[in-house]
């Protein structure tokens, strides 16, 4: 049973920097394994892979809450941002390779841990805060919002969208009948037959050792074979993002748990996807396919094989698609989770007004970023 604001709770707040992470690591891993919600992006292996590569020069600190010697909450935060003349605040750590920014909270005491964490953030910065890309209906979001209401701090959820996921508690046959229309099923079957006319089609999974590391290299090559390379977003386009992939998806870290799924034609990879695990949840963080086989829907055929494997072997309780909006996978994966940015204010004066200004500023930034992205695509 979840407990809220127990009087006997005695939390100690600490702000950890990069130099203290080695000592924090075993406690951090333990919390990630017993977190109220699985979040691979803030789990040790994935987060350290980003900090060692993509965000090597970013100032990221870790707000931690301890009960005696047990780590109860953890949230990586970035240095403060500022809206000129309006507000200064902070945010949960986020970048292009992080798709969920909710804190790790102890599974048995999420509301107590969330309350302690929010108290620490209020002490750190009395301005506005943003937690991007929360599971709005998840335990962590509810614990944080409960703590904000407890303090009468104004908050808002903005930019909401539906993210696809799939649980392993059904069968492949039932999924296809209830979620995938007969017309789409026939099309995928036809695409598979046409692809088989080109040669032997097979599906392989790599989960450990040198085979996994070799599969990561194949993944990098496949992802860079098409439109992502043209836009410069393929991981292989930059040495630091390629190295991030090797660290996050490969076999090197002590807390690594990942798999690379590959669709092969005549033993050559034509579609590949990376799934990284936290707890019982797999996160489909990256995928790509050889565009020469786009006409046969190679990427979707790979996803179909992954779904078959999941529902037959139950190697995860659930897979999170890690998408940030509508995606092709929506047509295959049946479940949905509401995702939104949580913004809130600890300001002593005019907090609702300041939060409104903060949200308008964030919407303006998002609009400018989206326009710039469209210009890049058109060019």
N, C-alpha and C positions, 0 to 999 in steps of 0.2 A: 504494500500500500504506500502511495506517495505521501511524503510528509511535507508540510509547509511551515516555515518559520518556527521551527522548534526552539524553545527558549534555551535549551541546553547546547544548542549549536555554537561552536566556538571556532570561527574561521580566522586564519591568518592570511593576509594578502601579500604577495610578492610580485615584483616586476622583474622578469628574467630577460637578460640580453643574450646575444649570441655566445658570449664567452662562457655562460653558465649552462648552456644546453647539454654538454656531455653529462653533467651530474643530474640534470633533469630527465634525461632520456628514458631510463627504465620506468620512472614514475609516469612519464608522459605516455609511454607505450601501454602501461597498465590501465591508465584512464581511458585511452582510446578503445581498449578491448571491453571495458565495462561502461562505456558512455551510454546515456539515455537514447541517443541516436548515433548511428554510424556515420562518420564524416571523414572520408579518406583524405580530403584536402588539408585537414588539420591533424592528421595522423603523422607519426614521426618520419617514416620513410619518404612519403610524398612531399611533405613540407620541407624537409631537409634537402631533398633533391632540388626544389625550387630555390631555396636560400643559397645553395652552393652554386647556382647557375643563373637562372633568369633574374632573380632578385638579390644577387650577390651584393649589390651596392645600395639596396633599399634599407632604410631604417625600420626594422621590424622588432617589436618587443612582445613579450608574452606575459599577459596578466594571468596569474595563477592564484587559486584559492586552496588552502590546506586546512584539513581538520586533523589536528595532531600531526602525524607524519604521513598522512594519506592525501594525495592530490585529488581534489574534488571538482575543480573546474579549471579550464584553460582556454584562453582566447588570444590569438596573435593579433596585434593591432599595428597600424601604420602610424607614422608621425602625423601630427595635426595638419589639417588643411585649413584654409582661411577663405571666407567670402569677404572681399574688401568692404569695409564699412558696415558689415552686417553681423557676421558670426565667425567664431573659430571653433573647431571641433575635432573629432577623431573618427576613425572608421576601423572596422574589422579588416584584417589583411585580405586583399583581393587582387587578382590579376587575370590575364586571359586564360590561365590554366587552372583556375579555382572556380568551381561552379556551385559551391555551397559554403556559406560563411557563418554558420551557427556555431556557438561554442561547444566544447566538449564538457558535458555535465555528468556527474555521478548518477548512475542509473537508479539507485535506490533513494537518492535525495536530490532530484533535479531542481526542485523549487527552492530549497535551502541554498544549494550551490549557485543557482542563478541569481538569487537575492544578494548573496555575498559578492558575486562578480559585478553586478550592477552598482553596488555600493562602492566598489573599487574604482569603477569607471567614473562615477560621479565625483570622487575625490581627485582623480587624475585630471579631469577636464569638465568644467561646468558649462560647456557649450553644447553644440549639437553633435550627435553621433549617427552613424549609419552602419547597419549590418546588411550588406548586400546578399541577395539570393538565399533567403531563408526558406526552409520548408514551413510555410505559414501555419499549417495545421499540426506540426510536429511538437513533441514534448519540449524541445529546447526553446522554440519560439514562444510557446505558452508559458514556460517558466520565466523567460525574460520579460514578457509582457505583464505577467502577474507581478513581477518585482517592480516594474515601472508604475503600474497602477497602485501598488503599495506605497509608492512615494509621490503619487499624484503628478507624475511626470508625463507631459503630453507625448504621444507617439502616433505614428501613421505607417500604414503599409502602402507602398506605391509600386507601380510597374509590374503588377501581378500577371502571371501567365501560368499555363498548365504544362508540366513536364511529364513525359512518359516514363513509366517503369513497368517491371513485370515481376511477379512473384512466382515461386516454384510450386505453389499448392494446387496446380491444375495439371491436366494432361495436354500433350501437344494436339491430339485429336479434338479435344473439347475447345481449346483455344482457337483453332482454325475454324471450327464450326460457328462459334459464338462471336468472334471478333473480326475474322477475315472473310470478306464476301466471296461467293463462289466465282465471280468474274476475276477477282484478283488472284484467287488460288489457281485458277486455270492459267492465268498469265504467268505466274511464277513457275508452274510446272512446265509450261511451254518454253520459257526462257532457259530452264535447266536442261531440257532436251536439246535445244539448239546449241547451248554451250557444249554439251556432251558430243555433239557432232564435230566439234573442233578438237576433241581429244579426251583423255581421261580426266574426270573431275573428282577431286577428293577434298576432304576436310581434315585438318590437323590442329591439335592444341599443344602448346608448349608451356610448361609451368615451372621449370627449374633448370639450373645448371647452364652448361654451354649451349644446349639446344634452345633454351629461352633467350639467351643473349644473341644467338644467331638469328632467332626469329624477330628480335627487336630491330636488328639491322635490316632484315627483309621488310619489316613494317615501315621503316624510315624511307626505304627506296620506293615502296608501293605508294605511300602517301605523297611523295614528291614527284610522282609520275604524271600528275594532272593539274587541275585548276588551282589547287592549294599552292603549288610551287609558283604558278604564274602570279598569284596574288602575294606571294612571299609569306604565306601563313603555314606552310608545311614545316614540320619540326626540323627537317634536314636542311632548311634554307639558312639557318644560322648555327654556328658551332655551339653556342650556349644552349639553344633549345634542343639540339641533337643530343648534347651531353645530359641535359635534363631527362630526356626520354630514356637514355641508357640507365641513368640512376634510378628513375621512378619505376620503370617497367622491367628492368633487368634483375639479375640474381644477386647483385653485389651487397645489398644492405642487410643488416641483421634482422630487420623486421619486415622484409619484403615479402609480399604475397601478391602475385599477379599472374596473368595468363595472356598469351598472345594466341588468338584464333586466326587461322589462315584458310582461305579457299584457294586451292591449287588447280591449275590446268596443265596437264602433262608435267606434273611435279614442280611447276613454277608458280610462285605466289601471284595471284591476280586481285586479291582483296585481303585485308588484314585489319584486325581490331585489337586494341589493348584494353584489358579490364584489370583494375587494381582493386584490392579488397581492403575493407576495414570491418572487423567483426564478421557478421554473417551477410554483409552486403557487398556486392560487386558494383563498381562504378565504371561504366563504359566511357572512359575518358577521351579516347581517340580512335579514329578509324579512317580508312582510306581504301581506294580501289584503283586499279589500272583502267584509265579511261578508254583504252582500246576495247574493253569489254563492258562499257557502260550500257550499250544497247541491249545486253542480256541481263542488266540489273545485277551485276556481280556483287555490289555492296549489299543489296537486299537479300541475295541468295546466301551470302555469308551470315547475315543476321538470322536468317531462317535456320541455318545449321546450329548457330549458337543457342537459339531458343529450343530446338530439339534436344540439344545436349543438356541444357539447364533442366528442362522438365523431365528428362529421363534419369539424370544422374543426381539432381538436387545438390549441385556443388555450391550453391548460394541460396539463401532464403529469398533474396530479391536482387534485381539489378536496377540501378539508377542510370537513366540514359545520359545524364549530365548535359542535356541540351539547354539552350537559353531562349527557346521559342519554338514555333512549329518546326517539325522535322519529319523526314520520310519515315523514321522509325515509328512515328505515331500510328501509322497504318498497320503495324504488326504487334506492337506492345499495347496491352489493353488498359493498364492501370494509369492513373493520373495523380500527381501531387501538385498542390498549389504552391507556387514559388513567388516571392515578392521581396522587395527591399524594406527593411524595418528602419525607420528613422525616429529619433527621439531627442528630447532636449532636457538638460539639467539646469538651464539658465534660471537665475533667481528672479529676473524681471522679464516680463513680456515673453515668456517661453513659448506659448502657442504662436505668437506672431513671428518670432525668430525661427521656429520650426517650419512655418509656412514659407518664409523667405528661403530657408535652406532647401526645401523640397522644390521650389520653383527653380532655384539655381541648378540643382541636380538634373531636373528635366531639361533645362536649357543645354547643359553639357551633353546629355544623352542625345538630344536632337542634333547638335553640331557633329557629334561623333558618327551618328547614323548617316548624315548627309555626306560626310567625308568618306565613309565606307562605300556609299553608292557611287561617288565620283571615281573612286579607285576601280570599282567593278566595271564601270562604263569605259574607263580608259584602257 
